[in-house]
Amino acid sequence: MTIQSKVKAGHGIIHALSGQLLVAEQILEMLTNFQKGLPQGSLKLFRCAIDCARTLKIPIYLVGGPVRDILLDRVGNDLDLVVEGQTRDVAALISDRLRADVVHHSKFGTATVTLGKHRLDLTTARKESYAHPGALPDISKGSLDDDLRRRDFTINAMAIELEVEPAVLIDPCNGRQDLEKGKINALHHLSFQDDPTRILRAIKFEQRLGFELGQSTEKWLRSSLTNGALKSISSFRIQRELNMMFHEHTAKQSIIRAGTLGF
C-alpha cells in the first residue's frame, strides 16, 4: 500500500501495525467499526454531537483513549470529544434534540451529556499550566494541538477529526509509533510532578495493554516517587486512581508492578 494518510501537526507517515501505511480508508473503517460496537444510546449521542457541531460550524474531534483503542482494535465505550468552540453551545443543542441531561463544568470548559445510562464528555480545546507540583491545572482556551500536548501519555494524545474527508488522524506526539512499539511515554520530564496521579495511570495502562514504560518515562516516574510527588496531592485523588486500577482485570499485576517501581 503506497498511499500516505494526511497527518496534521505530526508531519510524518502513520504506519499500521502491519508496517503498511495507514490510509484514510482504514481510519474510516476503524471509525465505522467503533460505532458498530457502541451501545445504541451512546451511538445516538455520538452521531448527534457530530451533527450539532456541523450545524454550529464547530470543528469536532474524537480524542484520547477512544482513538488509542480504535487503533489497537480494542472494544471501548468511552466517548471523549473535543471542540474548537464552546462546549456549552454544542451540549445545549444535543440536549434540545435528544432531551438529554447536561452538566457543565465551567472551570474546566467541559460538559457531560447523559442519555439514560449513556454518557458523552465534551471538552473545549484548552491549554493547562500548573502553579506548583500537584496543583489542579489552570485552564485557558487553546487549539487542538495545545489540548493534545497537555495530556498524560503519547498514546492518549491523538485525535481523529470527524466529518471530514479524507479521514484525518492527528498525532503531534508520535503516539502511533509508541503504540507500535508497545511503549508508555510521558510527554515531558515534569509530567509526573505536574500531576502525580499520572504515576498510577502509567502503571495501569502498562499492565492493561501489556506495554512497557519508556526508558526516560520510567526514570522520571521513579524519580518523582523518590522525591515524594504523591505527597503533593490529596488522598482523595490517590484513592480515586487506585479504585480505577483495582477495577482493572490486571489489578494484581499493577499492584506488583507498583511495588517494583517504589510505590
C-alpha positions in Angstrom: 0.0 0.0 0.0 1.6 3.3 -1.1 -1.0 5.9 -0.3 0.1 8.2 2.6 -2.5 9.4 5.0 -2.8 13.1 5.8 -1.4 13.9 9.2 -2.0 17.3 10.8 0.8 18.5 13.2 2.6 15.2 13.2 4.4 15.8 10.0 5.0 12.2 9.4 3.6 9.0 8.0 1.3 7.0 10.2 2.1 3.2 10.0 -0.3 0.4 10.6 0.7 -2.3 13.0 1.4 -4.5 10.0 4.0 -2.0 8.8 1.8 -0.7 6.0 0.8 2.9 5.7 -2.4 3.8 7.5 -4.6 5.5 4.9 -7.8 7.5 5.2 -9.9 4.5 4.2 -8.5 2.5 7.1 -9.2 5.2 9.5 -12.8 5.5 8.2 -13.2 1.7 8.5 -11.9 1.8 12.1 -14.4 4.6 13.0 -17.2 2.6 11.4 -16.3 -0.5 13.5 -16.0 1.7 16.6 -19.6 2.9 16.1 -20.9 -0.6 15.5 -19.6 -1.6 18.9 -21.3 1.3 20.7 -24.5 0.7 22.7 -27.5 2.3 21.0 -27.7 5.2 23.4 -24.0 6.1 23.1 -24.3 5.9 19.3 -27.2 8.4 19.3 -25.1 10.7 21.5 -22.1 10.4 19.2 -23.9 11.0 16.0 -26.0 13.8 17.4 -22.8 15.5 18.7 -21.3 15.4 15.2 -24.5 16.7 13.6 -24.8 19.5 16.2 -21.2 20.6 15.7 -21.7 20.6 11.9 -24.8 22.8 12.4 -22.8 25.2 14.5 -19.9 25.1 12.1 -17.6 24.0 15.0 -14.7 21.5 14.4 -15.1 18.4 16.5 -12.7 15.6 17.2 -12.7 12.2 18.9 -9.7 12.2 21.2 -7.6 10.3 23.7 -8.4 6.8 24.9 -11.1 6.1 22.3 -8.6 6.8 19.5 -6.0 4.7 21.1 -8.4 1.8 21.4 -9.6 2.2 17.9 -6.1 1.9 16.6 -5.5 -1.1 18.8 -8.8 -2.7 17.7 -9.9 -2.9 21.3 -13.5 -2.6 22.4 -14.3 0.6 24.3 -17.4 2.6 25.1 -15.8 5.9 26.2 -16.9 9.0 24.2 -14.4 11.8 24.6 -14.9 14.7 22.2 -13.0 18.0 21.8 -14.5 21.0 20.1 -12.7 24.1 18.9 -15.5 26.3 20.1 -17.9 26.4 23.1 -19.0 23.1 24.6 -22.0 24.9 26.1 -23.4 25.6 22.6 -22.9 22.0 21.4 -24.2 20.4 24.6 -27.3 22.6 24.6 -28.2 21.6 21.0 -27.6 17.9 21.8 -29.9 18.3 24.9 -32.6 20.0 22.8 -32.5 17.3 20.1 -32.3 14.3 22.3 -33.8 15.6 25.5 -30.6 14.6 27.2 -29.3 15.8 30.5 -26.3 18.2 30.6 -23.9 19.1 33.4 -21.5 21.9 32.7 -18.1 22.2 34.4 -17.3 25.8 33.6 -13.9 25.9 35.5 -12.6 23.2 33.1 -14.6 24.1 30.0 -16.2 20.7 29.9 -19.7 19.3 29.7 -21.1 15.9 30.4 -24.1 14.9 28.4 -26.1 11.8 29.5 -28.9 9.9 27.8 -30.2 7.4 30.2 -27.2 5.4 31.4 -25.1 6.6 28.4 -22.5 9.4 28.7 -20.7 11.7 26.4 -17.8 14.0 27.5 -17.3 17.3 25.7 -14.2 19.4 26.2 -13.3 22.8 24.8 -9.7 22.7 23.3 -7.5 24.1 26.0 -4.1 24.8 27.5 -3.1 23.8 31.0 -0.5 25.2 33.4 0.4 24.2 37.0 1.1 26.8 39.7 3.0 24.2 41.6 3.6 20.5 41.6 0.4 18.6 42.3 -1.9 21.6 41.8 -5.1 21.3 39.8 -4.4 22.9 36.4 -5.1 26.5 35.4 -7.1 26.4 32.2 -7.1 28.7 29.2 -8.5 28.4 25.8 -6.3 26.8 23.2 -6.1 24.9 20.0 -6.5 21.2 19.4 -2.7 20.9 19.3 -2.5 22.6 22.7 -5.1 20.2 24.0 -3.3 17.1 22.8 0.1 18.3 24.2 -1.4 18.7 27.7 -2.2 15.1 28.0 -0.6 12.3 30.1 1.0 9.9 27.6 1.7 10.0 23.8 -0.7 7.1 23.2 -3.5 9.2 24.6 -2.5 12.3 22.7 -4.1 11.5 19.3 -7.3 12.7 17.7 -9.5 11.9 14.7 -11.2 14.8 13.1 -14.8 13.8 12.5 -16.9 14.5 9.4 -14.1 15.5 7.1 -12.8 13.8 4.0 -10.3 12.2 3.8 -10.4 10.9 7.4 -7.6 12.5 9.4 -5.5 11.1 12.2 -3.9 13.9 14.2 -0.8 12.7 16.0 1.6 15.5 17.1 3.4 13.5 19.8 4.1 10.3 17.8 1.6 8.2 19.8 1.0 5.9 16.9 4.7 5.0 16.9 4.6 4.2 20.6 1.5 2.0 20.0 3.6 0.0 17.5 6.5 -0.3 20.0 4.3 -1.1 23.0 5.6 1.9 25.0 4.1 4.2 27.6 5.8 7.5 27.2 5.0 10.7 29.1 5.1 13.9 27.1 7.7 15.7 29.1 10.0 15.3 32.1 7.8 17.3 34.5 4.7 15.3 33.7 4.6 13.3 37.0 5.4 16.3 39.0 2.7 18.4 37.5 0.1 15.6 38.0 1.3 12.8 40.2 -1.8 10.7 39.6 -0.2 10.0 36.2 2.2 7.7 38.1 -0.7 5.4 38.8 -2.2 5.8 35.3 1.1 4.9 33.8 1.2 1.6 35.7 -2.5 0.9 34.9 -2.0 1.4 31.1 1.2 -0.5 31.1 -0.4 -3.6 32.6 -3.8 -3.3 30.8 -2.2 -3.1 27.4 0.8 -5.3 28.0 3.1 -2.4 27.2 6.4 -1.2 28.9 7.3 2.2 30.3 9.7 4.0 28.0 13.2 4.3 29.5 13.0 8.0 30.2 9.4 7.8 31.4 10.4 5.1 33.9 13.3 7.2 35.1 11.0 10.3 35.6 8.4 8.2 37.4 10.9 6.6 39.8 12.4 10.0 40.5 9.0 11.5 41.2 8.2 8.7 43.6 11.6 9.1 45.4 11.0 12.8 45.7 7.6 12.4 47.3 5.4 13.6 44.4 2.3 11.8 45.7 2.5 13.8 48.9 1.7 16.9 46.9 -1.9 15.7 46.2 -4.9 14.8 48.3 -5.6 11.3 49.5 -8.9 11.5 47.6 -7.1 11.9 44.3 -4.9 9.0 45.0 -7.7 6.8 46.2 -9.8 7.6 43.1 -6.9 6.4 40.8 -6.4 3.3 42.9 -10.1 2.4 42.8 -10.0 2.6 39.0 -6.8 0.5 39.0 -8.4 -2.1 41.2 -11.3 -2.5 38.8 -9.0 -3.5 36.0 -8.6 -7.2 35.2 -4.9 -6.6 35.6 -5.2 -5.2 39.1 -2.9 -7.8 40.7 -0.2 -7.2 38.1 -0.5 -3.4 38.6 0.0 -3.8 42.4 3.1 -5.9 41.9 4.5 -3.5 39.4 3.8 -0.5 41.6 5.9 -2.2 44.3 8.8 -2.8 41.9 8.8 0.9 41.0 9.0 2.0 44.6 5.4 2.9 45.3 
